[in-house]
Amino acid sequence: QVQLVESGGGLAEPGGSLQLSCTGAGSLFSLHATGWYRQAPGDRREWVGVINRDDVTNYAYSVKGRFTISRDNAKQTVYLQMNNLRHDDTDVYYCKLRSNWGQGTQVTVSS
């Protein structure tokens, strides 16, 4: 059973950086695509980006050039590096592998 766990969220200032981690899928991370999503209260969950099994990444237009997804197979972890954060990046961030979701981690961008 896959239990994804996101971590690394917190408070950052505009222009700052945070790195989120997604763990809990073991070697499955290297076999399947892992996606990142975000959601604000009352809003629909929004796709942020994805890394596939060949390390090819794709991003939503709103984060392209600022966010980077990577994977460390040895650590069995997928990362979301978020740079140049903006107020509208404030959301709960989730990782997804196949039909499995984590519980989310809160990111707040505020001065």
C-alpha positions in Angstrom: 0.0 0.0 0.0 1.3 3.4 -1.0 1.1 6.2 1.6 2.6 9.3 0.1 3.8 12.0 2.5 4.6 15.5 1.6 6.9 17.7 3.7 8.8 20.9 3.5 6.0 23.4 3.5 6.0 26.5 5.5 6.2 30.2 5.4 8.3 32.0 2.8 8.6 35.6 1.7 7.8 36.7 -1.8 10.8 36.0 -3.9 11.9 33.3 -1.5 12.3 29.6 -2.0 11.0 26.3 -0.5 11.7 22.7 -1.4 8.9 20.2 -0.9 9.5 16.5 -0.7 7.3 13.5 -1.5 8.1 10.2 0.1 6.4 6.9 0.8 6.3 5.1 -2.5 9.6 3.4 -2.4 10.9 2.2 -5.7 7.6 3.0 -7.4 8.8 6.5 -7.8 11.3 5.3 -10.4 8.6 3.3 -12.3 5.8 5.8 -12.6 5.2 9.4 -13.1 4.8 11.6 -10.0 2.7 14.7 -10.2 2.5 17.8 -8.0 -0.8 19.6 -7.4 -2.0 22.5 -5.3 -5.3 23.6 -3.9 -6.6 26.6 -2.0 -9.7 26.3 0.2 -12.8 26.3 -2.0 -10.9 26.0 -5.2 -10.3 23.2 -7.6 -7.1 21.2 -7.3 -4.6 22.6 -9.8 -2.0 20.7 -11.6 1.5 22.1 -11.0 3.8 19.7 -12.8 5.0 16.1 -13.4 8.1 14.1 -13.7 7.9 10.8 -15.6 9.9 7.6 -15.3 12.4 9.0 -17.8 12.9 12.2 -15.7 11.1 14.2 -18.3 9.3 17.1 -16.6 6.4 19.3 -17.6 5.0 22.3 -15.8 1.9 24.5 -15.6 2.4 27.8 -17.3 2.0 29.6 -14.0 5.1 28.0 -12.4 7.3 27.3 -15.4 10.7 28.8 -15.0 10.3 29.1 -11.2 9.5 25.5 -10.0 11.6 22.4 -10.7 10.6 18.8 -10.1 13.3 16.2 -9.6 13.7 12.7 -8.3 16.3 11.0 -6.2 15.9 7.2 -6.7 18.5 6.4 -4.0 16.5 8.4 -1.4 13.1 7.3 -3.0 12.0 10.9 -2.9 10.5 13.3 -5.4 11.1 17.0 -4.9 9.4 20.2 -5.9 11.9 23.1 -5.7 10.0 26.4 -5.7 11.9 29.6 -6.4 10.8 33.2 -6.8 7.7 32.5 -4.8 4.7 34.7 -5.2 1.7 35.4 -3.0 -0.5 33.4 -5.3 1.6 30.3 -4.8 0.0 30.1 -1.3 -1.8 26.7 -1.3 -1.8 23.2 0.0 0.6 21.2 -2.1 0.0 17.5 -2.9 2.0 14.8 -4.7 0.3 12.1 -6.6 1.5 8.7 -7.9 -1.0 6.7 -9.9 -4.2 7.0 -7.9 -2.5 7.7 -4.6 -2.4 11.2 -3.0 -0.6 12.5 0.0 -2.2 14.5 2.8 -0.7 17.8 1.6 1.7 20.3 3.0 0.8 24.0 3.4 2.8 26.7 1.6 2.2 30.3 2.6 3.9 33.1 0.8 3.7 36.3 2.8 5.8 39.3 3.8 
